[in-house]
Amino acid sequence: MSRQSSKRPEKPKIDWHLPPSSSTGSAHHMGIELFVLTYGAVVAQLCKDYENDEDINKELDKMGQNIGSRLVEDFLARSSITQCRNFRETADVIAKVAFKMYLGVTARVTFWTLAGDDCSIFLEKNPLMDYAEVPNKHSSLLYSNMICGILRGALKMVRLQVNVQLLQDTGKDNKITEIRMRLLRRRKVALDVEKQNE
């Protein structure tokens, strides 16, 4: 006589955060599309709130810095990137890993200065422009300026002070987006605590 198992059959685990037919990758792709759609709405609202393009550009940069300072922890956790040895490695990680992770595209890093502290990041395809319609009266609007703020905010959290400027934007009838990034200084960890403990 065989004994019946006292264990209940296991219920299949359901991931309530993802559609049943989706993989993590496709869910991440949906996140990118949602961000792109949301970004267009944010810019449109800023165009209504501010008459001056310079004010809109500043607001996009400020919002980007806030996002970047919070995004860096997620990026480091998900990418398993170790500490970069120099600014060239940092720029490569941004172009090849970060842009792929959050915008679904890779960028090209070029036009380095001899000192290795100044470069251009080129986006051949800028997903932020997929649903963008920049009004003619906003000719000075830097549509993708939030990216500059995100880079500045994220790098600040890893103790790199950088100057980031949007030189070319596909919103201005350019075919590519060019971001110029210059390392100003690398902040060192304060040693005051160690001195007090001695």
C-alpha positions as CSV (number, residue, x, y, z in Angstrom):
1,M,0.0,0.0,0.0
2,S,1.5,3.3,-1.0
3,R,1.5,6.2,1.3
4,Q,0.0,9.4,0.0
5,S,2.4,12.4,0.2
6,S,1.4,14.9,2.8
7,K,2.9,17.7,0.8
8,R,0.5,19.9,-1.1
9,P,1.3,20.4,-4.8
10,E,3.3,23.6,-5.3
11,K,1.4,26.5,-6.7
12,P,3.0,28.1,-9.7
13,K,4.7,31.3,-8.8
14,I,3.3,34.3,-10.5
15,D,5.4,37.5,-11.0
16,W,2.8,40.2,-10.4
17,H,5.1,42.9,-11.8
18,L,5.5,41.5,-15.3
19,P,2.9,40.4,-17.8
20,P,2.7,36.5,-17.9
21,S,4.2,36.3,-21.4
22,S,6.9,38.8,-20.9
23,S,10.5,38.3,-20.0
24,T,12.5,40.7,-17.8
25,G,14.1,42.1,-21.0
26,S,10.8,42.9,-22.7
27,A,9.5,44.5,-19.4
28,H,12.6,46.6,-19.4
29,H,11.9,47.6,-23.0
30,M,8.4,48.7,-21.9
31,G,10.1,50.8,-19.2
32,I,12.2,52.6,-21.8
33,E,9.1,53.3,-24.0
34,L,7.2,54.6,-21.0
35,F,10.1,56.9,-20.1
36,V,10.2,58.2,-23.7
37,L,6.5,58.9,-23.7
38,T,6.5,60.5,-20.3
39,Y,9.5,62.6,-21.3
40,G,7.6,64.1,-24.2
41,A,4.8,65.0,-21.9
42,V,7.2,66.6,-19.4
43,V,8.8,68.8,-22.1
44,A,5.3,69.8,-23.4
45,Q,4.2,70.9,-19.9
46,L,7.4,72.9,-19.4
47,C,6.8,74.6,-22.7
48,K,3.4,75.7,-21.3
49,D,4.8,76.7,-17.9
50,Y,7.8,78.7,-19.2
51,E,7.9,81.2,-22.0
52,N,11.7,81.4,-22.1
53,D,13.6,78.4,-23.7
54,E,16.5,79.1,-21.4
55,D,14.3,78.5,-18.3
56,I,13.0,75.3,-19.8
57,N,16.6,74.1,-20.5
58,K,17.6,74.9,-16.9
59,E,14.5,73.0,-15.5
60,L,15.3,69.9,-17.7
61,D,18.9,70.0,-16.5
62,K,17.8,70.4,-12.8
63,M,15.3,67.5,-13.1
64,G,18.0,65.4,-14.7
65,Q,20.4,66.0,-11.9
66,N,17.8,64.8,-9.4
67,I,17.1,61.7,-11.4
68,G,20.9,61.0,-12.0
69,S,21.7,61.2,-8.3
70,R,19.1,58.5,-7.5
71,L,19.7,56.4,-10.6
72,V,23.4,55.7,-10.0
73,E,22.6,53.2,-7.2
74,D,20.3,51.2,-9.5
75,F,22.9,51.3,-12.3
76,L,25.7,50.1,-10.1
77,A,23.6,47.3,-8.7
78,R,22.3,46.1,-12.0
79,S,25.4,46.5,-14.1
80,S,27.9,45.0,-11.7
81,I,30.4,47.6,-12.9
82,T,33.6,47.9,-10.8
83,Q,35.3,51.2,-10.2
84,C,36.6,52.8,-13.4
85,R,40.3,53.5,-13.5
86,N,40.1,56.8,-15.4
87,F,37.7,59.1,-17.1
88,R,38.0,57.3,-20.5
89,E,36.7,54.1,-18.9
90,T,33.9,56.1,-17.2
91,A,32.8,57.6,-20.6
92,D,32.9,54.1,-22.2
93,V,30.7,52.6,-19.5
94,I,28.2,55.5,-19.9
95,A,28.1,55.1,-23.7
96,K,28.0,51.4,-23.9
97,V,26.3,50.2,-20.7
98,A,24.2,53.1,-19.2
99,F,22.7,54.3,-22.5
100,K,21.9,50.7,-23.5
101,M,20.4,50.0,-20.1
102,Y,18.2,53.1,-19.8
103,L,17.5,54.2,-23.4
104,G,18.0,51.0,-25.3
105,V,20.8,52.5,-27.5
106,T,24.6,52.6,-27.5
107,A,26.6,55.7,-28.0
108,R,29.9,56.5,-29.5
109,V,32.7,58.3,-27.5
110,T,35.1,60.4,-29.6
111,F,37.0,63.7,-29.9
112,W,39.1,63.2,-26.8
113,T,41.5,65.9,-25.7
114,L,45.2,64.9,-25.2
115,A,44.7,65.1,-21.4
116,G,41.9,62.5,-21.6
117,D,39.5,64.7,-19.6
118,D,37.2,66.0,-22.3
119,C,35.2,64.0,-24.9
120,S,32.0,64.0,-27.0
121,I,29.3,61.3,-26.7
122,F,27.3,60.8,-29.9
123,L,23.9,59.3,-30.1
124,E,23.1,58.3,-33.7
125,K,19.6,57.5,-32.7
126,N,18.0,59.4,-29.8
127,P,14.9,57.6,-28.5
128,L,13.7,60.7,-26.7
129,M,12.9,62.2,-30.2
130,D,10.7,59.3,-31.2
131,Y,7.5,61.1,-30.2
132,A,8.8,64.7,-30.1
133,E,7.2,67.6,-31.8
134,V,9.2,70.7,-30.9
135,P,7.1,73.9,-31.6
136,N,8.7,76.4,-34.0
137,K,8.6,79.2,-31.4
138,H,11.0,77.1,-29.1
139,S,14.0,77.4,-31.4
140,S,16.5,77.5,-28.5
141,L,15.0,74.6,-26.7
142,L,17.5,71.8,-25.9
143,Y,15.0,69.0,-26.0
144,S,17.4,66.3,-24.7
145,N,18.9,68.5,-22.0
146,M,17.7,66.2,-19.2
147,I,20.4,63.7,-20.3
148,C,23.1,66.2,-19.4
149,G,21.6,66.7,-15.9
150,I,21.3,62.9,-15.4
151,L,25.0,62.4,-16.3
152,R,26.1,65.3,-14.0
153,G,24.0,64.1,-11.1
154,A,25.1,60.5,-11.4
155,L,28.8,61.3,-11.8
156,K,28.6,63.6,-8.8
157,M,27.5,60.7,-6.7
158,V,30.6,58.8,-7.6
159,R,32.8,61.9,-6.8
160,L,33.3,63.1,-10.3
161,Q,32.6,66.8,-11.0
162,V,31.9,67.2,-14.7
163,N,30.7,69.9,-17.1
164,V,28.1,68.4,-19.5
165,Q,26.7,70.3,-22.4
166,L,24.3,69.4,-25.2
167,L,26.1,70.6,-28.4
168,Q,23.8,69.1,-31.0
169,D,20.3,67.9,-30.6
170,T,18.1,66.0,-33.0
171,G,15.3,68.3,-32.0
172,K,17.1,71.1,-33.9
173,D,17.1,69.3,-37.2
174,N,20.5,67.7,-36.5
175,K,20.8,64.1,-37.4
176,I,22.6,63.1,-34.2
177,T,22.8,64.1,-30.6
178,E,26.2,65.3,-29.3
179,I,26.9,65.6,-25.6
180,R,30.2,67.2,-24.6
181,M,31.5,66.0,-21.2
182,R,34.5,67.5,-19.4
183,L,36.0,66.3,-16.2
184,L,36.5,69.3,-13.8
185,R,37.9,67.4,-10.8
186,R,37.8,64.2,-9.0
187,R,36.7,64.7,-5.4
188,K,38.6,62.8,-2.8
189,V,37.0,61.2,0.3
190,A,37.5,63.3,3.3
191,L,40.0,61.9,5.7
192,D,38.9,64.0,8.7
193,V,37.0,61.1,10.3
194,E,40.1,58.9,10.2
195,K,42.2,61.7,11.8
196,Q,39.7,62.1,14.6
197,N,39.7,58.4,15.4
198,E,43.5,58.3,15.8
